[in-house]
Amino acid sequence: MEKISEISLPKMLKLPEKLTVVKVSVDPRKTAVMVIDMQNDFIEEKGKLHVPRSEKLIKPIKSILDKAREAGATIIYTQDWHHDDDPEFEVWGEHALADSWGAEIVEELKPKEGEFVVKKPSYDAFYGTPLEHILRYRGLENLILTGVLANICVLHTAGSAAMRGYRLIIPVDCILALNEFDYALSLRQMSFIYKAKLTRSDMMKFG
C-alpha cells in the first residue's frame, strides 16, 4: 500500500502580482464570444453537478451576448456532452448525458438561430470538435471566454486557443470556480501564460 503524506504548502499563498482589469474594444468581425458549459447540470440547483453561485453569471454573460449580437460578432456555445460509458464519470460522476435535460443550455442563455453549438467530450473545447474549423473559416482572431468552470473547461480551452495564436479576453465577472483559490489561479494562468486581457462585462465594447 502506498504511503500517504501531506505536501507542505504555505497556509496563505499570494499571487506574484496584482491582477487588474482593463477596458477592451474589439472588432466584431474578428471576434467570437464563447459561452462555455452554461448547462442545466452545472447551473440549475437540481443539476447533477451544480456549481454554487453560478446563476450569478447569467446576467453579465447575457449583457455581453446582447452587445455582441447587436455588433454582429460570432457567438459559439459549448456543451459538455457524454454517453453512458464515458470515462469522465469515474472522476465526476454521471453528468451532461447526451440529449438529457442536464445537457441543455440554461433557458436564459439559449442560442439564437444561426449561432454555433459545439458538443465536446472533454474539458478542452478544441479536442474532438469542429471549433477550430469554425474559427478559421470565419477569419476570427479574438476569443472572449465566459462560463464554467474557470479552472477546468475555461482554462483548458484558453490554453488550446493561445497555442493556436488566438487573442484571449476574459471578463472576470463571467467565469467562476468552486473556490477563490482556483478562480485566482485561473486568472493568473490565463493572463500571465496565455496573455489574456482581463476585463469585466461592463468594460467591454464591440466596434
C-alpha positions in Angstrom: 0.0 0.0 0.0 1.4 3.4 -0.9 2.4 5.6 1.9 0.4 8.9 2.0 1.9 12.1 3.3 0.7 15.6 3.1 2.5 18.1 0.9 3.8 21.0 2.9 2.5 24.3 1.5 2.2 27.8 2.9 -1.2 28.3 4.6 -1.7 31.5 2.7 -0.5 31.7 -0.9 -0.2 35.1 -2.6 -0.2 35.8 -6.3 3.1 37.3 -7.5 1.4 40.5 -8.6 -2.0 42.1 -8.5 -4.5 41.2 -11.2 -6.0 44.2 -12.9 -8.9 44.6 -15.4 -8.8 46.9 -18.4 -11.3 48.4 -20.8 -11.5 46.4 -24.0 -12.7 47.2 -27.5 -12.8 44.5 -30.2 -13.6 44.3 -33.9 -16.8 42.2 -34.0 -15.9 40.9 -37.5 -12.9 39.2 -36.0 -14.3 38.2 -32.6 -16.2 35.3 -31.1 -17.9 35.2 -27.7 -17.7 31.7 -26.3 -20.3 30.6 -23.7 -18.7 27.5 -22.1 -20.9 24.8 -20.5 -23.7 27.0 -19.2 -25.9 23.9 -18.9 -28.6 22.8 -16.6 -26.5 20.2 -14.8 -24.0 22.9 -13.8 -26.2 26.0 -13.3 -29.5 24.8 -12.1 -29.8 23.8 -8.4 -31.2 20.4 -9.2 -28.4 19.7 -11.8 -26.2 16.7 -11.2 -23.0 18.9 -10.8 -24.5 22.2 -9.6 -21.9 24.9 -9.3 -22.8 27.2 -6.3 -23.4 30.8 -7.3 -23.2 30.0 -11.0 -26.6 31.6 -11.6 -24.9 35.0 -11.0 -23.0 34.5 -14.2 -26.2 34.7 -16.3 -26.8 38.4 -16.2 -23.2 39.6 -17.1 -22.9 36.9 -19.8 -26.2 38.0 -21.3 -25.1 41.6 -21.3 -22.0 40.6 -23.4 -24.1 38.5 -25.7 -26.6 41.4 -26.3 -23.7 43.7 -27.3 -22.0 41.1 -29.4 -25.2 40.2 -31.3 -26.0 43.8 -32.0 -22.5 44.3 -33.4 -22.5 41.2 -35.5 -19.9 39.2 -33.6 -19.8 35.4 -33.8 -21.4 33.5 -30.9 -20.3 30.0 -30.0 -21.7 27.8 -27.3 -20.1 24.7 -25.9 -22.0 21.8 -24.4 -20.4 19.1 -22.3 -21.7 16.0 -24.0 -21.3 12.5 -22.7 -22.6 9.0 -23.3 -23.4 6.2 -20.8 -19.9 4.7 -20.6 -17.9 7.9 -20.6 -14.6 7.6 -18.6 -15.1 11.1 -17.2 -17.9 9.7 -15.0 -15.2 8.0 -12.9 -13.9 11.4 -11.9 -17.1 13.5 -11.6 -20.0 11.0 -11.7 -22.6 11.0 -14.3 -23.4 14.4 -15.8 -24.4 16.1 -19.1 -25.7 13.0 -20.7 -26.3 13.3 -24.4 -29.8 14.6 -25.2 -30.8 14.9 -21.5 -32.2 17.9 -19.7 -28.9 18.3 -17.8 -27.0 18.7 -21.1 -29.3 21.5 -22.3 -28.1 25.1 -22.2 -29.9 27.1 -19.5 -33.1 28.8 -20.7 -31.9 32.3 -20.0 -29.0 31.9 -22.4 -30.4 29.8 -25.2 -28.6 30.2 -28.5 -30.3 32.2 -31.2 -30.8 30.9 -34.7 -27.6 30.8 -36.7 -25.3 30.7 -33.7 -22.9 27.8 -33.2 -23.2 25.0 -30.7 -20.2 22.8 -30.2 -20.6 19.5 -28.3 -17.4 18.5 -26.6 -16.4 15.2 -25.0 -13.9 16.7 -22.5 -12.6 19.9 -20.9 -10.9 21.4 -23.9 -13.4 22.8 -26.4 -10.9 22.2 -29.3 -10.5 18.5 -28.5 -12.6 16.3 -30.8 -14.8 19.2 -32.0 -15.1 21.4 -35.1 -14.3 24.5 -33.1 -11.0 25.3 -34.8 -12.6 24.8 -38.3 -15.3 27.3 -37.4 -12.8 29.9 -36.1 -10.5 29.5 -39.1 -13.1 29.7 -41.9 -14.7 32.8 -40.3 -11.4 34.5 -40.0 -11.7 35.1 -36.3 -8.8 36.3 -34.1 -10.2 37.2 -30.7 -12.0 34.9 -28.3 -14.0 36.2 -25.4 -14.4 33.3 -22.9 -17.2 33.0 -20.5 -18.8 30.2 -18.4 -17.8 27.4 -16.1 -15.6 26.3 -14.6 -12.8 28.8 -14.6 -10.0 26.3 -13.7 -11.3 23.4 -15.8 -13.1 23.9 -19.1 -12.5 27.6 -19.5 -8.8 27.2 -18.6 -8.2 24.2 -20.9 -9.9 25.9 -23.7 -7.9 29.1 -23.1 -4.7 27.1 -23.3 -5.6 25.4 -26.6 -6.7 28.8 -28.0 -3.5 30.5 -27.0 -1.3 27.8 -28.5 -3.2 28.3 -31.8 -2.5 32.0 -31.8 -5.9 33.4 -30.8 -6.0 36.5 -28.6 -8.0 35.9 -25.4 -10.3 38.2 -23.5 -11.6 37.1 -20.1 -14.5 39.1 -18.4 -13.8 38.2 -14.8 -17.4 38.5 -13.8 -18.4 36.0 -16.4 -16.4 33.0 -15.2 -16.5 31.1 -11.9 -14.7 28.4 -9.9 -15.7 26.3 -6.9 -13.4 28.3 -4.6 -11.4 31.6 -4.6 -8.0 29.8 -4.9 -9.0 28.1 -8.1 -10.5 31.3 -9.5 -7.4 33.4 -8.8 -5.1 30.7 -10.1 -7.1 30.5 -13.3 -6.9 34.3 -13.9 -3.2 34.3 -13.1 -2.6 31.4 -15.6 -4.6 33.0 -18.4 -3.2 36.5 -18.0 0.4 35.6 -17.4 1.0 32.5 -19.5 -1.7 32.9 -22.2 -1.5 36.8 -22.3 -5.3 37.1 -21.9 -6.7 40.6 -21.2 -8.8 40.6 -18.1 -11.9 42.8 -18.2 -15.5 43.0 -17.0 -18.7 42.8 -18.9 -19.4 46.5 -18.3 -16.0 47.4 -19.6 -16.3 45.6 -23.0 -17.1 47.4 -26.3 -17.7 45.9 -29.8 -16.7 48.1 -32.7 
